[in-house]
Amino acid sequence: MTDLYQRHRAVLPDWLTLYYEDPIELTHGEGRYVWDAEGNKYLDFFGGVLTTMTAHALPEVTKAVSDQAARIIHSSTLYLDRPMVELAERIAQLSGIPDARVFFTTSGTEANDAALLLATAYNRSNQILAMRNSYHGRSFSAVSITGNRSWSPTSLSPLQTLYVHGGVRSRGPYATLSDAEFIDACVADLEDMLGQTRGVAALIAEPIQGVGGFTSPPDGLYAAFRQVLDRHGVLWIADEVQTGWGRTGEHFWGWEAHGQHGPPDMLTFAKGIGNGMSVGGVVARAEVMNCLDANSFSTFGGSPVTMAAGLANLTYLLEHDLQGNARRVGGMLLERLRAIGASAPHVREVRGRGLMIGIELARPGTDEADPDAASAVLEAARDGGLLVGKGGGHNTSVLRIAPPLSLTVAEAEEGAAVLEQALRGL
């Protein structure tokens, strides 16, 4: 046990998760690679939980942070903030939400918390619909709408939460249905639930469930839900903390796979936009965003330095078509991993979109989740010079692959080869 690990255990909470039996300290990174304190080099297939979106030590972002910090680091939202206004203008335009307003926070948790505040105030109700197997953050309100037991430490809640079918395609009572039948069954379940409740404020849903193991419904499910929600006056919040900014390749936002009836009433974002800086936020149509009748501000949300980083990062992403790169390289990587999984007995399913890929592991010949196998592959991949993540609603049995969106074909092949060897070693 390293001295730093001993110090960590002595002063930080027991429930603060660390990867690996022998945890590593990352000291620096460049491009898609990081190095630990012992000088070991790793290809990063997790990006600090989908947060290093473009690249480690991206010069454009580093310079923007340095230049802004040399001028002024902090002012709060009580003063006009040019970088905040400029980034809000760009995000509002990209969101697809008409007459959009943007409120910046410091994290995805805080963004979802703000969205819940807006929804409950707008509809004068504390009833929320959420998806089974979902994850929306670690605050008291966000935990109360999290449908993944592994990440929900308390049943106490300021909200009344009802959980809806549909976030997981290949498990549960509707798994054997066709896509069209699956959507019909989930819509019928939603209709039935709303018929037995009164005054639901909102549905919050991840287009692709992140911590839940990169699961998703068939395209169009949330569009079908939207028709039902509109009839009942229920808002739709798309949690884009992990799916936003082109990571799925096919779309800039995850909701666009379900956008046949227009954009959501609100979307939340975080992680990748800051490329490691603490940026989150909510986009909502003005009628919803402006519904609060009390004063408010944010001390750290929208700070000049984080906004400068977000602007530089978003500019780089758009000018270098990293969404297109996620589609091309991610598609190749997905097919490569599916080919590996087809002959690996522990692989139950390889799924995903763009550079957001999950490998679900199960005990061979069964659908029984195998978290021990996932942990073993995580360790073996690290030994082979590759960092990946874990997740899933069944005892964290899913390997999560989400590298920076600038990943090259050669790097994708390098990572796939390490994963193949790790899976073969089970």
N, C-alpha and C positions, 0 to 999 in steps of 0.2 A: 504494500500500500504506500503510495507516494505521500510525501509530507503535505502537499496541497490537498490531497483527498482527505487526509486526517483532519486538516484544518476545516475543510468544507463540512465534514460530518459533525464537527464540534460546534459550529455556529449557525448552520443552515437547517431548515426543517427536514425531518426524515422523509416527508412525502414529496420532496423536490427530486423529480426523476433524473437519474443519470444513466446514460447508455454505457454498456460494456462492464464486464466483471472487473476490469482494470481501466477505469475511466481515463480519458485522454484530455489534455489541455491543448486547444488549438491556439497557436500564437500568431499566424499570419496566413494570408492567402493571395492568390493571383489567378485571374481567369476562373477556371473551373476546379482549381486545385487548392488544397490547404495543407499546412504543415503543423505537426504537434511540437511540444516542448523538447522532445527527444530527437527532432530532426526528421521524423518519418513523414513522407509525402503521401497524400491521399487524393484520389479523384472524388469530388464532392457531388454525390447524387441526392443530397437532401437540402442543401442550401440553408442551413439553420432553420429548418421547418418551413420550406417554400418561401424564404424571405430574401435570400441573396438572389434576386431575380435576373439580373443582367450578367454580372460577373463580380468576383472578388477583386477589391482594389481597383475598380473601374476608374480610370483617370478623370473622366468627365465629372463623376460624382465626387470623387475626392477633392478635386479642384473647387467645385461649387461649394462644398462644405467649408473648405479652408478659406476661400475668399469671403464667404458670408460671415464666418466666425471672426475674421479680422475686422469686420465692420461693426456688427452688433450680434450678440448671440440670443438675447431674449428681450421681449417687450410685453408679451401677453396679448390677448385679443382685445384689450381695452384701447389699443392704439391701432391705427391703420398699418397694415403689414403687406407690402407690395408682393413679396413672393407668395404669400398665402392667397391673395386675390388672383394672381396669375395662375397658380396651380388649380384653384377652385374653378376658374373659367374653363380650363382645359378639361378637367374631370366632368364638369357639368355637361359640356358639349359631347364628350365621349360616352356619357352614361346612357344616352337614349331616352332619358326621362324629360318630358317637356317642362319648361319653366322650372328648371332644377335649381335647388339650393344645396350648398355643401357645408357640412359642419365637420371640422377636423378634430380628431382625438389623438391619443398616443398609442392606441392598440386596437386590435380587432375586438377584444373583449369589451372595451369601452365603447367602441362603435356600435356593437350589438346592444349594449346597455342603453345607449342613447336612442337607438331605433325603437326599443321596447318602450321607453319613456314617451316618445312621440306617438306611437301607435295607441298606447293605453290612454293618453291624454286626448288624442283626436277622437277616439271612439268611446271614451268614457267607460272603459271596461278593463278589467285585469285578466280576462280570459285570453289565452294564447294557444294557437295550434302550432305544434312542432312535429318534426319527423322522428320516427323511431330510428335509433342508432345515430342520432345527430350529436354534434358538438358545436357550441357557440361561445366558449370562453370560460373563465374561472371566477367571475364576479358572482355575487349572491344571486342576482337576477339571471345571469347567463347560465349558471349551473342549474337553475330551476327549469330551464327549457332544454336541457341537454338530455337526449334520449339514450346515451351510451353510459351504461352503469359504471364502467371503469373510470369515468371522468366526472361522476356526479356524487360527491361525498356526503350530501345531505338531502333529505326529503323536505326539509323546511323551505318555504318559498314565499315571496311576496306576490306570486302570480298563480293563477289556476291554469295549469297546463294540460292540454289534451293531445295525445300522440296519434299521428296519422300514419297509415301504411303508405309505402311507395318508394322510400329512399334506397331500399336494398332489392335488387332485381332477382338475385339467384338464391335467396333464402326466404323462408316464411311461407305463409299459407297460399300465396299467389305465384310462387316460383315456377310452377309447372305450366302456367298459362302462356299463351302467345303474348307478344307485346301489346297488341290491341286489347286483348282480354284483360291483361294486367292493368292497363290504364282504366278500362271500364270498371273493374273491380275496386280499384283504389278510389275512383270518383264516387262510386256507389257508397263506399265506406265513409267518405267525406260528407256526402249528402246526408247520410243517416246520422252522423255525428252532429252536424249543424242543425238537423231537425230536432235534436234533443237538447240543445243548448240555447242560450239567449245572449245576444250581444257580444260575440267574439270580436276581439280587437284586430288580430292579425294572424296570419300564417307566416312563420319564419322558416326558411328552408335553404340548405346548401344545394346548389345545382349538382355538384359532386361532393359527397360527404368526405371530408378530409381525414380527421382523426378516426372516423368510422371505417377507414380502409379503402378510400377511393371508390366507393360504390355509387351507383347512380341509377335512376329509373330510365325507362325508354324515353327518347326525345318526345316532347309534347305533353308529358304528364302534367307539368305545372301550368301549361296553357289550358289544359282541360280543367285543372283545379281553379284557374283564374276565372273561368266562366261561372263556376259555382260561387266562388268567393265574392265576385261582383254582385251577384244577386242578393247576397246576404250582407253586403256592406263591409266585408272583411278585407283589410289591407293585405298585400303580399310584400313581404320583405325578402329579398334575395341576399343571402349571406355569401358575398363574393370574396371573403377574406383569403381563401386559398385558390379560387377559380378565376379571379380577375386578371386583367392585363395581358390576355392572350395566351395564358399557360395551356389552355386546352387545345390550342392550335386552330381549330375550326372556327372559333369565335373569340371575340375580345372579352366578352363576359359570358359566364356560364349560363345565365338566364336566356341567352339568345337561342339556345337549343330548344327553348320552350316559349319563344316569343311570338307565336302566331297571333296572340291577342294583345300585343304591345308589351312595353317594358313593365317592370314591377313598380309599385308605388314608392318603394324605397330599396336602395341597395347599400350594403355595408362593405367596406374595403379596408385593407391594411397590408401587412406583410410585404409583398414584393415592391410596392410603390416606392418605399424608402430605401430599398436595397440594403437593409440593415439598420437604417435610422428609424426611430419610433414614430411612424406615421400611420394613422387610421382615420376612418371617417364614415359619415353617412351622407348619401345623396337622396333627396326626396323632392317631390313636387312641392312648390311653394305653399300650397294650401295646407299640406301636412307639416312641413318644416316650421311654418310660422304659427302653428296652433297653440304653442305655449303662451301662457298669460303671466309669466313671471320673468324677472331679469335673469340672465345667465351669462357666463363667460367661460373661457378656458385659460388656465395659467400656462400649460405647456402644449396644448393642442394648437397646431398651426404655427409653431415657433419658426423664426426666420431661417435657422440653420436646417431644420428638417424639411421645410418647404423648398429651400434651395436644392437640397438633395433630391427631393421628389421630382422637381421640375427637370433637373439634369437627367435623372434616371428615365423618366417618361419620354423625354426627347430622344435619348439614345435608343430606347426600345422601339419607338415609332420609326425613326430614321433608318434603323438597321433591320427593320421588318423581323423582329424576334418572334412575333406571332407566327409568321410564315416558317421561320426556322423550327419553332416548336412543332408545327404541323409536319414538316418534312422529316426532321431528325427523330421526332417523337414517334411518328408512324413507323419508321424503319426499326427503331428500338423496340416498339411494342411487338412487331411481327417477329423480331429476333428472340425476344423473351418468350413469346408464345410457342415458338418452335422448340426452345429449351424445355419449357414446361410440359410439352406434349410427351416427353420421354422421362420426366422426373416424377417419380411416384408420389412425392409429397405435395406436388403442386395441384391444387384444386381448380384454380382459375387465375388467368392473367387478364387484367382488365385495365381500362383507362382511356385517356384521350390526350393527345399532344404529349407534353412532358409532365404528365401526371398519371403515373402507372402504379398499379397495385398487383402484387403477387400473393395470392391467398394460399396458405399452407394448411393441409389437413392430414390426418393419419391415413396412410395409404389404403385405398379401397373403401374409404368412408367419407362422410361429410363432417366428421368430428374435427373441430379446430385443433391445431397443434402449435400452441405458443412456444413450446420447447424447441421445436424445429425452427421457428422464426428467430428465436434468440440465438440458436446455433449458427444460422446463416448470417445473422447480423455480425456475430463475432468473426466468422470465417471470412466474410467480405472485408472487414476491417483488417484482418491479417493479410489479405490480398491487396490492400491499398485502396479500398473503396468504402465510402461512407453512405449508408442508406438509413431509412427510418423504419419505424414500426407503427402499427395501428390496427384497427379492426374492432368490430363489435363483439367478437367472440374470442375474448382473452388475448387480444393483440397478436393475432396469428397472420397478419398481413404485412409484407414488406412494402414500404412506401418509397417510390422512386420519383424524385422531383428536382432535377439538377437546374442550374441556371439556364435561362432560355437561349443563351449563346452556345450551348453545347455543340461540339462538332461531331461529324459522322465517326471520325477516328476515336474520339473520346467515348461515344456511345458504344462502339464495338469493344473498346477496352473494358468498360464497365460491365457489359453483357458477358464477356469472357470470365471475369472474376465471379459474377453471380452464377454462371454455369458451373464453375468449379466448386463453389460453395454449396450449391444444390446437389451436385453429384456426391458430395461428401457426407450427406445425411445418412 
